[in-house]
Amino acid sequence: MRAALRARIQEIDRVVNDAGAAVLTRQNDLNRSLEEFDETTDAEALTAAVAVLATEIGDLHQRTGVLAAALVRDDEARRAAATLSVEIETSRADLTIWQAVDDAVGSAGGDRFRRFVQGITLDHLVQLANDHLNALSPRYRLARGAASDLTLHIIDRDMGDEVRATRSLSGGERFLVSLALALALSGLEGRASFVDTLFIDEGFGSLDAETLDMVVDALETLQGRGQKVGVITHVAAMIDRIGVQVRVEKRGAGRSEIRISNGLGSTWSATGASTVQ
């Protein structure tokens, strides 16, 4: 469109220049005719020549007016083209956004978009888990697999940052990684925390004494931040570190007793038939 307008303008400029040159030529012819005029000149022929020249000059003025109007329309077309250019750039920016959304959604069911959002959440969860894992076991870090999936891998710092599968971890190592993920999940927030209570069911028996102390310290820190942590365990070392306890003790004959201790010497108990055989 711009190239066509530019060619039209060049054509108009050429026609205007030609018209100006023709007017100048006819004016020079008239001047020469007047200079050569004498008494022997045929008055009628001269009058006819002047009339012809006047007509030609009028035609040229008319063409000049038409060309001037065309130039005005061309200026308006240029301004319209500039406005269209701005609109085109704005539309291109909008198109880029919608293409990105289309690439993310990618299907009628929104599977790709769902995986994209899950990937963002998983990245956040991995970051939080690594913060906890750095305190629990600095040797390991969690990392996502390929960007197209939601798998997790272990980076072993003691082995030159070797990337390992999570199933290659020992029982105790796996427990620490799982605990780091659980702690990260408890701190995963949107506008407000949606997880404020964490229950951990066993797994402590696979830990040595040093690691067990480390885990308990981490849980106490989490509790100190106002979150509730419930631990289900039979490990005596863990029981000694828990302030408030809910104990289920067998009393025989299919009956059990529930005792609640707050660590301050206060105990509440209840006895009932066991429903677990």
C-alpha positions as CSV (number, residue, x, y, z in Angstrom):
1,M,0.0,0.0,0.0
2,R,2.8,2.5,0.9
3,A,4.7,1.6,-2.4
4,A,1.5,2.3,-4.4
5,L,1.0,5.7,-2.7
6,R,4.7,6.6,-3.2
7,A,4.4,5.8,-7.0
8,R,1.2,7.8,-7.3
9,I,2.9,10.9,-5.7
10,Q,5.8,10.6,-8.0
11,E,3.4,10.5,-11.0
12,I,1.6,13.6,-9.7
13,D,4.8,15.5,-9.2
14,R,5.9,14.7,-12.8
15,V,2.6,15.9,-14.3
16,V,2.7,19.1,-12.3
17,N,6.3,19.8,-13.5
18,D,5.2,19.1,-17.1
19,A,2.3,21.4,-16.8
20,G,4.4,24.2,-15.4
21,A,6.9,23.8,-18.2
22,A,4.1,23.9,-20.8
23,V,2.8,27.1,-19.3
24,L,6.2,28.7,-19.3
25,T,6.7,27.6,-23.0
26,R,3.3,29.1,-24.0
27,Q,4.1,32.3,-22.1
28,N,7.4,32.7,-23.9
29,D,5.7,32.1,-27.2
30,L,3.2,34.8,-26.5
31,N,6.0,37.2,-25.5
32,R,7.9,36.6,-28.7
33,S,4.7,37.1,-30.7
34,L,4.1,40.4,-29.0
35,E,7.7,41.5,-29.7
36,E,7.5,40.6,-33.3
37,F,4.1,42.4,-33.7
38,D,4.1,45.2,-36.3
39,E,1.6,46.9,-38.5
40,T,2.0,44.2,-41.1
41,T,0.9,41.5,-38.7
42,D,-2.4,39.9,-39.4
43,A,-4.6,41.1,-36.6
44,E,-7.1,38.4,-37.0
45,A,-4.4,35.6,-37.0
46,L,-2.8,37.1,-33.9
47,T,-6.1,37.3,-32.2
48,A,-6.8,33.7,-33.0
49,A,-3.3,32.6,-31.7
50,V,-3.9,34.5,-28.5
51,A,-7.3,32.8,-28.0
52,V,-5.7,29.4,-28.5
53,L,-2.9,30.2,-26.0
54,A,-5.5,31.5,-23.5
55,T,-7.4,28.3,-23.9
56,E,-4.3,26.1,-23.4
57,I,-3.4,28.2,-20.4
58,G,-6.9,27.7,-18.9
59,D,-6.6,24.0,-19.5
60,L,-3.3,23.8,-17.8
61,H,-4.6,25.8,-14.8
62,Q,-7.5,23.4,-14.6
63,R,-5.1,20.4,-14.7
64,T,-3.0,22.0,-12.0
65,G,-6.1,22.4,-9.8
66,V,-7.0,18.7,-10.3
67,L,-3.5,17.7,-9.4
68,A,-3.5,20.0,-6.3
69,A,-6.7,18.3,-5.2
70,A,-5.1,14.9,-5.8
71,L,-2.1,15.9,-3.6
72,V,-4.5,16.9,-0.8
73,R,-6.2,13.5,-1.1
74,D,-2.8,11.9,-1.1
75,D,-1.8,13.7,2.2
76,E,-5.0,12.4,3.7
77,A,-4.2,8.9,2.6
78,R,-0.8,9.2,4.1
79,R,-2.2,10.2,7.4
80,A,-4.7,7.4,7.2
81,A,-1.8,5.0,6.4
82,A,0.1,6.2,9.5
83,T,-2.9,5.6,11.7
84,L,-3.3,2.1,10.2
85,S,0.4,1.4,10.9
86,V,-0.2,2.2,14.6
87,E,-3.3,-0.1,14.6
88,I,-1.3,-2.8,12.9
89,E,1.5,-2.7,15.4
90,T,-1.0,-2.8,18.3
91,S,-2.8,-5.7,16.7
92,R,0.5,-7.5,16.2
93,A,1.2,-7.1,19.9
94,D,-2.2,-8.5,20.8
95,L,-1.7,-11.4,18.3
96,T,1.6,-12.3,20.0
97,I,-0.1,-12.5,23.4
98,W,-3.0,-14.7,22.0
99,Q,-0.5,-16.9,20.1
100,A,1.3,-17.5,23.4
101,V,-2.0,-18.4,25.1
102,D,-2.8,-20.7,22.2
103,D,0.6,-22.3,22.5
104,A,0.1,-22.8,26.2
105,V,-3.5,-24.2,25.9
106,G,-2.7,-26.2,22.8
107,S,-5.9,-28.3,22.9
108,A,-9.6,-28.1,23.3
109,G,-9.4,-29.8,26.8
110,G,-6.7,-27.3,27.9
111,D,-4.2,-30.2,28.8
112,R,-1.1,-28.2,27.8
113,F,-2.2,-25.2,29.7
114,R,-3.0,-27.3,32.8
115,R,0.5,-28.9,32.6
116,F,2.0,-25.4,32.1
117,V,0.4,-24.1,35.3
118,Q,1.3,-27.3,37.2
119,G,4.9,-26.8,36.0
120,I,5.0,-23.3,37.5
121,T,3.6,-24.6,40.8
122,L,6.1,-27.5,40.8
123,D,9.0,-25.1,40.2
124,H,7.9,-23.1,43.3
125,L,7.5,-26.3,45.3
126,V,11.0,-27.5,44.3
127,Q,12.5,-24.2,45.3
128,L,10.8,-24.3,48.7
129,A,11.7,-28.0,49.2
130,N,15.4,-27.3,48.4
131,D,15.5,-24.6,51.1
132,H,14.3,-27.3,53.6
133,L,16.5,-30.0,52.1
134,N,19.6,-27.7,52.4
135,A,19.0,-27.8,56.2
136,L,18.1,-31.4,56.4
137,S,20.7,-32.9,54.0
138,P,22.9,-30.4,52.1
139,R,24.2,-33.3,49.9
140,Y,21.0,-33.5,47.8
141,R,18.9,-31.1,45.8
142,L,15.7,-31.6,43.9
143,A,15.4,-30.7,40.2
144,R,12.7,-30.9,37.6
145,G,13.0,-33.2,34.6
146,A,12.3,-32.0,31.1
147,A,10.1,-28.9,30.8
148,S,7.4,-31.0,29.2
149,D,6.9,-33.3,32.1
150,L,6.4,-33.1,35.9
151,T,9.0,-35.6,37.0
152,L,11.6,-34.9,39.8
153,H,15.3,-35.9,39.9
154,I,17.9,-35.8,42.6
155,I,21.2,-33.9,42.2
156,D,23.9,-35.5,44.3
157,R,26.5,-32.8,45.2
158,D,28.9,-35.3,46.7
159,M,29.0,-37.1,43.3
160,G,29.9,-34.1,41.2
161,D,26.2,-32.9,40.8
162,E,25.2,-36.3,39.3
163,V,21.6,-36.4,38.4
164,R,19.9,-39.5,40.0
165,A,16.5,-41.0,39.9
166,T,14.5,-40.6,43.2
167,R,14.1,-44.4,43.4
168,S,17.9,-44.7,43.8
169,L,17.8,-43.1,47.3
170,S,18.0,-45.2,50.4
171,G,15.2,-45.4,52.8
172,G,16.6,-42.7,55.1
173,E,17.5,-40.4,52.2
174,R,14.1,-40.9,50.6
175,F,12.5,-40.0,53.9
176,L,14.4,-36.7,54.1
177,V,13.5,-35.8,50.6
178,S,9.9,-36.6,51.2
179,L,9.9,-34.6,54.4
180,A,11.4,-31.6,52.6
181,L,8.6,-31.8,50.0
182,A,6.0,-32.1,52.7
183,L,7.4,-29.1,54.5
184,A,7.5,-27.2,51.2
185,L,3.9,-28.2,50.5
186,S,2.9,-26.8,53.9
187,G,4.4,-23.4,53.0
188,L,3.1,-23.3,49.4
189,E,1.0,-20.2,49.3
190,G,-1.4,-18.4,47.0
191,R,-3.1,-15.4,48.5
192,A,-3.1,-17.2,51.8
193,S,-1.6,-20.4,53.1
194,F,-4.0,-23.3,52.3
195,V,-2.0,-25.9,54.3
196,D,-1.5,-25.1,58.0
197,T,-1.5,-28.6,59.4
198,L,1.0,-31.3,58.5
199,F,0.8,-35.0,59.5
200,I,3.8,-37.3,59.1
201,D,3.1,-41.0,59.5
202,E,6.2,-43.0,60.5
203,G,9.4,-43.4,58.5
204,F,11.5,-42.2,61.5
205,G,12.7,-45.7,62.2
206,S,14.9,-45.6,59.2
207,L,16.9,-42.7,60.5
208,D,20.1,-42.7,62.6
209,A,20.2,-40.7,65.8
210,E,21.9,-37.6,64.2
211,T,19.5,-37.4,61.3
212,L,16.6,-38.0,63.6
213,D,17.6,-34.9,65.7
214,M,18.0,-32.9,62.5
215,V,14.4,-33.9,61.4
216,V,12.9,-33.1,64.8
217,D,14.7,-29.7,64.9
218,A,13.2,-28.9,61.4
219,L,9.7,-29.9,62.6
220,E,10.0,-27.8,65.8
221,T,11.1,-24.8,63.6
222,L,8.0,-25.3,61.4
223,Q,5.8,-25.5,64.5
224,G,7.5,-22.3,65.8
225,R,6.2,-20.5,62.7
226,G,2.6,-21.2,63.8
227,Q,2.0,-24.3,61.8
228,K,0.6,-27.5,63.3
229,V,2.7,-30.6,62.9
230,G,1.3,-34.1,63.8
231,V,3.7,-37.0,64.0
232,I,2.6,-40.6,64.1
233,T,5.5,-42.7,65.5
234,H,6.6,-45.6,67.7
235,V,10.2,-44.3,67.9
236,A,11.0,-43.6,71.6
237,A,13.5,-40.8,70.7
238,M,10.8,-39.0,68.8
239,I,8.2,-39.5,71.6
240,D,10.5,-37.9,74.1
241,R,10.8,-34.8,71.9
242,I,7.1,-34.3,71.4
243,G,5.4,-31.9,73.9
244,V,1.8,-32.6,73.3
245,Q,1.0,-36.3,72.7
246,V,-2.1,-38.4,71.9
247,R,-1.3,-41.9,73.0
248,V,-3.4,-45.0,72.2
249,E,-2.6,-47.8,74.6
250,K,-4.1,-51.3,74.5
251,R,-5.8,-52.5,77.7
252,G,-6.7,-56.0,76.6
253,A,-10.1,-57.6,75.8
254,G,-10.4,-55.5,72.7
255,R,-10.3,-52.3,74.6
256,S,-7.9,-49.3,74.2
257,E,-7.2,-46.2,76.2
258,I,-6.5,-42.7,74.7
259,R,-4.4,-40.5,76.8
260,I,-3.6,-36.8,75.9
261,S,-0.6,-35.1,77.6
262,N,0.3,-31.5,77.1
263,G,3.8,-31.8,78.4
264,L,2.9,-29.7,81.5
265,G,1.8,-32.6,83.7
266,S,-1.8,-32.4,82.6
267,T,-3.3,-35.7,81.2
268,W,-6.8,-36.5,79.9
269,S,-7.8,-40.1,79.1
270,A,-10.7,-42.1,77.7
271,T,-11.4,-45.8,77.4
272,G,-13.5,-47.5,74.8
273,A,-13.8,-50.6,72.6
274,S,-11.2,-50.9,69.9
275,T,-12.5,-51.0,66.3
276,V,-9.2,-52.1,64.9
277,Q,-8.6,-55.9,65.0
